[in-house]
Amino acid sequence: MNILDEDIGQSQCDLLVAQKIHFRKIGAGIGRFGMKDREDILPLLHRLKHPTFFTLDHGFYHPALLHQKYCLVFLDVWDDEAAEHIRRFLRHPEFRTQTRRMGKVARVRHRSVSYWQIHIREERTLRWEP
């Protein structure tokens, strides 16, 4: 299940719908508007079945947030590029399936994806073409 933070704009949601990428959005399809990051969103993710949470909030990129039952993705891109990078992330061989995403905290940038993975101590980086 793909979950979008409320900070991802409607125009980006419309692009994801057009690309047939299914998601639920905080405040619209799941949870409520104004949920606090760690206090409210993380407990919500624990209750869901294998969610991948996409956000523009850099506070979600930290190895202390690793958990085997979810994936956190910090989109370190411009707001109006979120949909493009969500699609790229979901199509990348390392993250293509739900099973491959679980237990990871990722930072998506224009030219790379860096991520922490449960049970692995160092941060990994995968390069991709812009």
C-alpha positions as CSV (number, residue, x, y, z in Angstrom):
1,M,0.0,0.0,0.0
2,N,1.4,3.4,-1.0
3,I,0.7,6.2,1.4
4,L,1.3,9.9,0.5
5,D,1.9,12.5,3.1
6,E,-0.4,15.5,3.0
7,D,2.6,17.7,1.9
8,I,2.3,16.1,-1.6
9,G,0.1,18.4,-3.7
10,Q,-3.0,17.5,-5.6
11,S,-1.4,18.1,-9.0
12,Q,1.1,15.4,-8.2
13,C,-1.6,13.1,-7.0
14,D,-3.4,13.6,-10.3
15,L,-0.3,12.6,-12.2
16,L,0.0,9.4,-10.2
17,V,-3.6,8.5,-10.9
18,A,-3.0,9.1,-14.6
19,Q,0.0,6.7,-14.4
20,K,-2.2,4.1,-12.6
21,I,-0.1,4.3,-9.4
22,H,-2.5,3.5,-6.5
23,F,-2.1,5.3,-3.2
24,R,-4.0,6.7,-0.3
25,K,-3.3,10.2,1.1
26,I,-3.0,11.3,4.7
27,G,-6.0,13.4,5.5
28,A,-8.0,12.4,2.4
29,G,-8.0,8.6,2.2
30,I,-6.4,7.6,5.5
31,G,-5.6,9.2,8.8
32,R,-6.5,12.9,9.3
33,F,-5.2,16.3,8.3
34,G,-2.6,17.7,10.6
35,M,-1.2,14.4,11.8
36,K,2.1,14.9,13.7
37,D,5.1,13.2,12.0
38,R,6.5,10.7,14.4
39,E,3.8,10.9,17.0
40,D,0.8,10.1,14.7
41,I,2.1,8.9,11.3
42,L,4.5,6.2,12.5
43,P,1.9,4.5,14.7
44,L,-0.5,4.6,11.8
45,L,2.0,2.9,9.6
46,H,2.5,0.1,12.2
47,R,-1.2,-0.7,11.9
48,L,-1.2,-1.0,8.1
49,K,-0.2,-4.0,6.1
50,H,3.2,-3.3,4.4
51,P,2.9,0.4,3.7
52,T,5.3,2.5,1.7
53,F,5.1,6.1,2.9
54,F,6.2,9.0,0.6
55,T,6.9,12.4,2.0
56,L,8.7,15.7,1.3
57,D,9.6,16.0,5.0
58,H,13.4,15.4,5.6
59,G,12.7,14.3,9.2
60,F,11.7,10.9,8.0
61,Y,15.1,10.1,6.6
62,H,16.9,8.6,9.6
63,P,18.1,5.0,10.4
64,A,16.4,5.1,13.8
65,L,13.1,5.0,12.0
66,L,13.8,1.6,10.3
67,H,11.1,-1.0,10.8
68,Q,10.6,-4.3,9.1
69,K,6.9,-3.7,8.5
70,Y,7.1,-0.5,6.5
71,C,9.2,1.6,4.1
72,L,9.7,5.4,4.5
73,V,10.7,7.4,1.4
74,F,11.9,11.0,1.7
75,L,11.5,12.8,-1.7
76,D,14.4,15.2,-1.7
77,V,13.2,16.9,-4.9
78,W,11.1,19.9,-5.8
79,D,7.4,19.6,-4.8
80,D,6.3,19.5,-8.5
81,E,8.6,16.6,-9.2
82,A,7.2,14.3,-6.5
83,A,5.1,12.1,-8.8
84,E,7.9,11.5,-11.3
85,H,10.3,10.4,-8.6
86,I,7.6,8.2,-6.8
87,R,7.2,6.4,-10.2
88,R,10.9,6.1,-10.7
89,F,11.4,4.7,-7.2
90,L,8.6,2.2,-7.5
91,R,10.0,0.9,-10.8
92,H,13.6,0.6,-9.7
93,P,14.6,-3.1,-9.4
94,E,15.8,-2.6,-5.8
95,F,12.3,-1.3,-4.7
96,R,10.0,-2.7,-7.4
97,T,8.1,-5.0,-5.0
98,Q,6.6,-4.5,-1.7
99,T,8.8,-7.2,-0.2
100,R,11.9,-5.5,-1.5
101,R,10.9,-2.2,0.0
102,M,10.0,-3.3,3.6
103,G,12.6,-2.5,6.2
104,K,14.1,0.5,4.3
105,V,14.2,4.2,4.8
106,A,15.1,5.9,1.5
107,R,16.0,9.4,0.3
108,V,15.2,9.9,-3.4
109,R,17.2,12.5,-5.3
110,H,17.5,13.5,-8.9
111,R,20.5,11.3,-9.6
112,S,20.4,8.7,-6.8
113,V,18.6,6.9,-4.1
114,S,20.3,6.5,-0.8
115,Y,18.8,4.2,1.8
116,W,19.2,2.5,5.1
117,Q,18.1,-1.1,5.5
118,I,17.2,-3.0,8.6
119,H,20.1,-5.3,9.8
120,I,22.7,-3.4,7.6
121,R,24.8,-0.8,9.4
122,E,25.8,1.5,6.5
123,E,23.9,3.7,4.2
124,R,23.8,2.5,0.6
125,T,23.5,4.7,-2.6
126,L,22.3,3.7,-6.0
127,R,22.8,6.1,-8.9
128,W,20.4,6.6,-11.7
129,E,20.2,8.9,-14.8
130,P,18.1,12.0,-14.4
